[in-house]
Amino acid sequence: MKDSDGQIVETISFDNMALTKHLFGTHGDNLKIVQNSIGIKISTKGNTITLRGDIFEVELAKRVFSQLYELLKKNYPLYPSDIDYAIRILAENHSLSLEDVFLDTVFISYKKRVIAPKSLSQKEYIDAIRNYDFVVAIGPAGTGKTYLAMAMAVSSLMKKEVERIVLTRPAVEAGEKLGFLPGNMYEKINPYLRPLYDALHDMLDYERISRFIERGIIEIAPLAFMRGRTLNDSFVILDEAQNTSHEQMKMFLTRLGYNSKAVITGDITQIDLPHDKASGLVEIQSVLKNIKGIRFVYFNERDVIRHPLVQEIIKAYELAEKKRKKASSKIEKRKPDVNG
């Protein structure tokens, strides 16, 4: 139906008051997120919600609330951040079910926190890891590339699908030279590996991690330490792969042994290599694109699982980079032809 202003009006009633309160959020916070994100007017009375707006906005909000309520009925622990993810997912694909994404549990951490995909690309990513031995994930920071790969690795280890996890990163300086940093070699490279430790500590307790590292079940090392090895029965993650050279990437790709998986992650907009050195991650997109057993998954700013402003920052930098390239192209065209 329509109101006097010509806006579409829809009402939804829910049959469980306790779940309805959870759906609406503390002080109606979840309602405010939907109202501000989609741009509709929302009012409530008891367990009934009324939506006012144009037809597309109202239909989207209706799908969001209806599907989130179904998740609550299945004991899904709904957080305010999930509201934003749900809106993004359903706005991108009207026919999708949130249950197919949010209930696809990858791993449950020792803190009893469920690790599951929060976007369509994340869902595609974990499905790729399940079905392919080589997966390459490319996209901006904050899209869950490393974190989900780590969760899949820990899950595989716990299920005894692999015997060990190998986590590696290239130790490339972003403004500082290793030789000038204090400490021995291990102390110098440790900061580069810190993000891998952080993700691991979010999933397993300290004692178990220490025991696994001591026994070599989990290994965290710079990429240079992979040379000359064959990694059998392993789940191998190469993080920050945009900072690998041609030689390093080729070396890593040829380490994989029997019954092993490799996940390569990186952001090709944040390359810290010298300007005259090509990125191995950029190169493999063309070199390996026709190999059937390798799957590429691409993320963008819509998949960022951080503060909403991070998405806007990424878009602003992408726009600035496009303008810079356009301006540079115009300058090149203006240069006189010295051979003419």
C-alpha positions, -999 to +999 in steps of 0.1 A: +000+000+000+009+037-003+007+066+022-005+101+014+029+111+001+029+082-024+055+062-005+053+024-002+043+012+032+049-024+043+045-041+077+061-072+090+051-090+122+073-115+141+060-143+163+087-143+190+090-112+211+125-121+226+139-127+191+123-095+179+140-075+206+173-090+195+165-082+159+158-046+167+189-043+188+197-024+220+177+009+220+167+000+184+203+003+171+199-023+144+168-004+131+189+028+129+215+010+109+190-002+083+172+032+083+204+051+077+220+026+052+190+020+030+173+054+034+138+045+046+116+054+076+111+027+102+086+026+130+077-002+154+049-013+177+054-044+198+066-072+175+055-053+143+077-032+121+065-006+095+087+004+066+081+035+045+101+045+013+103+038-023+096+003-036+132-009-040+143+004-005+113-011+012+117-045-005+154-046+004+147-037+041+119-063+042+143-090+029+170-079+054+147-081+085+129-113+074+162-132+067+180-119+098+150-131+119+153-165+103+190-165+113+181-157+149+156-186+150+186-208+141+205-194+171+228-172+150+245-147+173+235-115+155+259-085+159+253-049+147+281-053+121+261-082+106+233-058+097+256-038+074+270-071+058+234-083+053+224-051+035+254-053+012+249-089+004+211-087-004+216-054-023+241-071-045+221-103-050+183-101-044+177-139-047+205-149-022+197-164+012+217-150+041+217-185+056+239-198+028+265-172+037+263-166+075+257-202+085+286-215+065+308-220+096+345-222+087+358-226+123+348-220+159+376-203+178+386-213+213+368-181+224+336-198+210+334-172+183+320-184+150+342-176+120+320-174+088+320-154+056+305-119+057+302-111+020+296-129-013+333-127-022+343-143+011+318-171+005+333-176-029+367-176-014+362-203+012+344-225-013+374-221-036+398-231-008+376-262-002+376-272-039+410-262-052+446-269-041+458-235-052+439-203-045+450-168-051+431-140-033+437-104-045+421-073-029+424-045-005+433-048+032+405-056+056+386-080+033+395-111+053+418-127+028+445-138+054+421-143+083+398-167+065+427-186+050+441-190+085+407-202+098+405-228+069+441-239+077+434-243+114+401-262+106+420-285+082+446-292+109+420-299+136+402-323+112+436-340+105+432-333+068+468-319+069+497-325+093+510-290+095+504-253+087+531-232+071+526-194+072+550-172+053+555-136+042+582-118+022+603-096+045+601-065+024+609-031+040+583-004+038+605+026+045+630+009+068+660-012+059+664-045+078+701-039+083+694-007+103+667-023+125+678-033+161+683-069+172+693-102+156+679-116+124+649-132+141+641-100+159+644-080+127+620-102+107+595-109+136+575-076+130+568-087+094+552-119+107+533-103+135+499-102+116+501-139+111+506-145+148+477-121+156+453-141+134+464-174+149+460-162+185+425-152+177+416-188+169+437-210+192+448-206+228+484-196+236+494-230+251+482-250+220+499-225+196+532-228+216+530-266+216+523-267+178+551-243+170+576-263+192+567-295+174+568-279+140+530-285+134+527-247+129+556-229+112+557-191+107+587-180+087+598-154+061+595-165+025+633-168+021+632-198+045+610-218+020+638-223-006+648-258-013+619-274+006+590-297-005+559-292+016+538-324+018+506-328+039+506-291+045+483-261+044+505-233+032+496-196+032+517-169+015+506-135+028+515-101+014+523-117-019+523-084-038+558-079-023+573-111-039+596-108-068+593-130-100+619-154-086+604-156-051+569-163-065+582-190-088+601-205-059+570-206-037+547-220-063+571-250-068+572-259-031+539-276-029+540-314-023+514-342-021+482-337-002+488-300+003+470-267-003+484-233-009+466-200-005+483-168-018+470-134-006+479-099-015+469-063-024+484-052-057+476-015-048+502-017-019+534-029-034+565-020-015+591-034-040+615-010-057+600+006-088+622-013-112+611-047-097+580-064-109+555-079-084+552-117-086+516-115-076+508-091-105+527-114-129+509-147-120+475-133-130+485-137-166+510-165-163+487-189-144+453-178-156+448-208-179+457-235-154+424-252-144+436-263-109+443-227-098+414-204-087+417-166-085+393-147-062+391-109-063+379-087-035+369-050-036+360-022-012+325-037-007+341-067+010+360-047+036+351-060+071+363-031+091+350+004+100+327+016+073+350+046+067+377+022+055+355+014+024+353+051+016+391+056+021+398+027-003+374+042-029+390+077-025+425+063-031+413+043-061+397+074-076+429+094-069+450+067-086+428+068-117+431+106-119+469+103-115+471+078-143+449+099-165+470+130-159+502+110-165+488+097-198+480+132-210+515+144-202+530+114-222+508+123-252+520+159-251+557+149-253+573+157-287+583+128-308+621+130-310+622+106-339+597+126-360 
